Amino acid sequence: MGIFSIFYHKHKSHLMDLSYILNELGEERASYFNAVAPPIMQTSNFACRRVDDMRKLFENEYSGYLYSRGLNPTVDILRKKLAALDDAEDCLVFNSGASAIYAAVTANVSAGDHIVSVSKPYTWAQKLFNDLLPRFGVNTTYVDGTAIEHFERAVLPNTKIIYLETPNSWNFALQDLAAVAELARAEGILTICDNSYCTPIYQKPLGLGIDLSLQSATKYIGGHSDVVAGVLCGTTAMMQKIFDNEFGTAGLGVTPFHAWLLIRGLRTLPMRLQKISENTRQVLHFLKAHPKVEDILFPFDESFPQYGLAKKQMQGACGLLSFYLDVKKIEDIVTFCESLKHILMAVSWGGYESLIIPGCASVKEKDYDITKKSQRMLRLYVGQEEPEYIINDLSQALNNI
């Protein structure tokens, strides 16, 4: 049993105590002058006093501190907290969410293997499946993940991974995690779930039988739009397998300073999610009642097609929602977006500031077709400003159409 596994089992009784995880787990204050906030171990390497100690680290770099490309004390504090939040044995933290996806997938396929993925996953996951992996003889089948039957029909004898993203970050399509996990176990297939929308506060994929849970820590974990990072949680054996190969070979680790920023972000994660959830409910109520809004998509709204499943496997939903404008020309959507005075047009989510993306921004002008509902979609991230501030900005921009 590795050091991290011993730590996990020793502290398992505390894993459901959120305050303990966020404020104490992994923090050995007596070893760094009783500082309340953990230090940034901004070092590239670590010294050994004995040749035998260095030999052991060369044999198994996952067993201790040799070089900060691999393990680092500040990063390890973060790892322990994030693993505990996911009820996982172990965790690796990457320099981006895309890196976490890349490592989780490539570590578990070989030439000739097959992947089943939900349709329209995160852009860089789709790029990995479409462009990179086929160069090495790994192919992917995309399915509508809203029905277990679609996964059953797509599985082949050489399927090694089922890749999930629930909810999707645009249309919020869900997969029944427990059902997919049961199918995959019966077929000996590894399951990976992108949990960026919910974080482990609002959804725990591993508890529903999923093998690997990943998320973009850039979003809610960081919480301040100032750090890019990714998280992968699972068994210690799987984390060491990835560490010894993809993680180290490609140099995918997060820096100590970014790890420190993420630890800081974790301190306020529950209260930020609560504020964002409250704001989202009020903004949703406003949009649903507005005559220029054709339709809305939000997992915890009763009109959502998979509302029952959302309530079953998610403990909450906040921040991201999508809505469709009832307009006759693309120029009206442009006018709306460019009339916003406070809500920023930008990608990502999870920070203080509210953000918006018009679906038509990904369409070339020559391909504009207002009859396509997808081109009338806007994705809104409801931030932490006062709800009236957000609603008033939406209102005045809608009035300009």
N, C-alpha and C positions, 0 to 999 in steps of 0.2 A: 504494500500500500504506500503510495507516494505521500510527500509532505502535505500537499494540498488536500488529499483525501482524508488524511488523519485530522487536519484542521476542520474539514467539513463535518466529520462524524463527531468530533469533540464538541462542536458548537451547534449541532443539529437541533438541540432543544430550543435554541433561540431563533430558528429560521423563520418562524411565523411572527416574530416580534419586530415589526417594521422599524420602530424607533431604535432598537438595538442594532439592527443592520446598518442603518444610515448614520448613526452617531458613534458606534463603538466597534463593530465587527472589523477585524483586521488591523485595528489601530492599537499599537503598543506604545502608549504615550511615555511610559517610563524610560523607554529606550531612546527617546529623542527629547530629553530635557523637560518632559511633561507639557510640551506644547499642545494646545487644544487642537489646532489645525495641523494635520500631518505635513511633514516637510516635502519639498521636491528634491528627490535624489538625482540631481542633474549631473550625472556622471556617465561616461561612456563605458567604463570597465571597473572591475573589482579585483583587489589584490588577494593573494593566498599566502599564508605563512608557511605551509608545508607542501612539498612536492606531491605528496599523496593526495592532498586536497585538490590540487589542480588536475591531477590525473583523473580523479573521480568526476570532476566537472567536464573534462574533455570526453569522458565516456558517456555522461548523461547530463547535458546542459540544463535539462528540465529539473534537476535536483537542487539547484542553488544559483548563486549570482556569479556570473563570469563576465557578461558583456550585455549592455542594455538594449542591444538589438533583440535579445531574448527575454530574460527576466530582469526586473528592476523592482526595488522595494516599494516605490510609490505606485507603480502599476499594479503590484500584487495586492495592495490595500484595496484598490478599485476592483480587481478580479474577485476577491473574496466577497465583496458586497454584491456585485452583480450576479455571481453564482448563487448566492443565498436568495436574492430576490426572485430568481427563476427556479428555486428549489433544485438546483443542479449540483453535481459533484464538483465541477470545475468550469473554468471560463478562460477564454482568451480575448484580449482587447486589441483591435486592429486600427490601422491608420485611416480607415474609412469603412462605411457599410459595404461598399462594393468589394473591398478586400475580404471581408468576412464571408460574403457570398462565394467569391472565387475560391477561397481556401476550403470552405465546407464542401463544395461540389467537387472540385478537382481532386481532393484527397480521397474521394470515394468512388471514382470511376476509372476505368482503363479502356484502352482501345477496343472497340466493338460493343461497348456498353450502351444502354438506352436509359433516358430520363423521361419521366412524365412530369410536366409542369402545368400549373394553372395558366390560363391564357392571360396575356398582357401583364406579366409581372413587372417589377421595377426595371427601368431602362437598362441598367448595366447587367442585370441577371439575364435579360433577354439577349443582350449583346453577347454574353458568354455562351448562351445556348445556341445562338444562330451563327455566330462568326468564328469564335475561337475553338470550341470543342469539336465541331465537325472536322477541323483540320487534323484532329487526332483520332478520328473514327468514332466519336461519341455523338449520338443523335438524340433529338428531343421531340416528343409529341406534346402538343398543347391541348388542354381540355378545358371545357367549362366546368369549373370546380364546384358549382353549386349543387351537383348531384353525385352521389357516390358511384352510381352506375357508369358515369363517364370515366372515372378512374379504373373501374373494373375492366372496361372494354379496352382501355389504352395500355394496360400492363402486358408486357411481352416476357418471354423466358429470360431475356437478357436485361430486363429493367433492374437498375440498381438504386435509383433515387426517385422519390416522389417529392417534388418541390412545391411548397405552398406559400401563399401570401394572404393572410386573412386578418382584418379586411384589406382588400385592395385599396390603394391610396387615391383612387379616382372615383370608381363606381362602387367601392366598398363591398364587392362581392365576397361572400364568406365560403369557407369550406368547413364541413363537419369534421373537426380535428379528431375526435374519438373514433369516428367511423373510418376515416382514412388510415389512422394509426392501426386499427384492427386489421384492415385489409393488408396493409404493408407488412405487418408482423407475420401474417399467415403466408406471405409470399417471400419472406426474407429480404424485404426492401427497406432501405434507410429512408426516413422521413426528415425533411428540413422545413422549418416554418419561419418566414419573415414576420416578426412580431412588432415591427416598427410603429404601426398605428396605435397599438394598445400599451406597449411596454409591459413588463411583468406585473405592474400594479393592477392592470385591468384585464390581463389574460396570461395564463400560464400553460403554454403548449406542452411542456414536458409532463405536467400533471395529467394531461389528456392522452398521453401515450406517444407523443412525438419524440424523435430521437435527438434532434438538434434544433435549438431555438436561437434565432439571430435577430438583431435589431440594429438600426442606425442610431448610435449614441449621439450623433449630430443633433437629433431632434429633441425629445423630451429629457433625456438623461443630461445632456449639456445644458439645454434650456436657455441659453443666452446668445445663440447665433454666432458663437465665437470659436467653435472647435468642430473639427471633422473627425469622426471615429466610428468604429463598428464593434459589435459584441457578438460572440458566439459561445453558447453554453451547452454542456452535455456531460458525458462521463469523463473521468480523468484519463482513461485509456485513449479515448478519441481525441481529447485535447493534446495529449503528448504526441500522438500519431501526427497530428497536423503541425504541431510545434516543430517536430523533428524534420519535417519536410517542407510543406508549402510556406508556413509561417516564417521560418528562418531563411529558406532559400530565396524567397522573393522579398525579404525585408519588410514584412507587413505589419510590424508591431507599432503601437502607439507610443508617442514620446512621453517622458515623465511629466513634462509641463502640461501636456494635454490631459494626461491621466489625473493630474491634480485639479484641473478645471472641471473634469467630470465628477470627481469626488465632491467638489464644491456644489456642482449642480444637483447631485443626489440629495444633499441636505434638505433642499426645498422642494424636491420632486412631488411629494403628496399634496402640499398646499398649492403648488402651481397647477397640478392637474385638477384640483377641486375648483380653483378660480376659473380655469379655462372651461371646465364642464358647465359651470353656472352661466358663464358668458354665452357659451354655445347654445344653451337652451333658449336664452332670450333672443339671440340673433335668429335662431331657427324659427321661433314664433313670429318674428317680424317678417321674415322672408316668405313664410307660408301664407301670410295674409296679404302680401303685396300683389296688386293686379298685374304688374309687369313680370312677375316670376311665374313661369309655367309649371315648374315641378322642382322638388328638392330630393336629395339623397342623403340619408344619415342613418347609420345602423340602429340607433336607439329611438328612431321615430316610428310610430305605429304603422305608418304608411309604407315603411321599407319592406320589400318583398321577403327578406329573411329575418325579420324582426324577432321571431321566436327563437331562431338559432342564435342570434346575437345575444339575446337575454340569457340564453342557456349557457354559453361558453365564455362570455365576456362579463367582467364585473363593472365595466363602465365604457363610455365612448365620449370623446371630446375633441375639440379643435377642428378637425377636418370635416367639411361637408361640401357637397356639390349642389349647384342649382342651375336651372335652365331659364334663360330669359325668353320671354314671349315677344320676339322682335321679327321684323320682316327683312332686315338686311344686316350684313356683318358690321357695317359702319356704326350701327347702334351699339354693338358690343364694344367696339373701339371707343366710342364716345363715353360709354359707361365707365370703362376701365381708366381712361385718361382723365375722367372727371373726379376720381377719388382723390381726396386731399390728404388723407392720413393712412389709409390702407395701402401697403406697398405692393407693387407688382414684382413678385420674386418667387423663386422656387423654395422648396423645403418647408419645414414647419417646426413648431416646438419652442420657439423663442417668445419673448415678451410681445413683439409686434405682430399685428394682424397682416396677413399676406393674401394675395389673390393671383391666380393664373387663369387666363382665358384659354379654353380649348383651341380656339381658332389660331392662337399663336404658333401652334405646331403645324399649321396648314399653309401652304403657299397661296398667295393671292389668286393665282389662276385656278386654284382648286376650290375656292370658296363655294359652298353650296348651303345656303341657309336652311334648306329643307332637311338637312342632316342634323338630327338632334344633338349629336356629339359636338358639332361646331357651335351650338348655342350654350354649351356647358361652361361653367366657371367653377373652379375649385377654390374655396375660401378656407383659409386657416384663421380661426377666431382666436386672437391672442389674449393678453392679460389686461388690456386697457379697460376702462370702465365701459360697461355694455352700451350705455347711451352714446358714448364717443364713437363706437363702431357703428351702431345703428344709424346715427345721424349722418355719418359719412356715406353709408350705403344709400340712405334715403335721398340725399341731395344728388348723388350720382345717378340714381334711377330716375329722378325728376328731370335730368338733362337729356334723357333719351327722347 
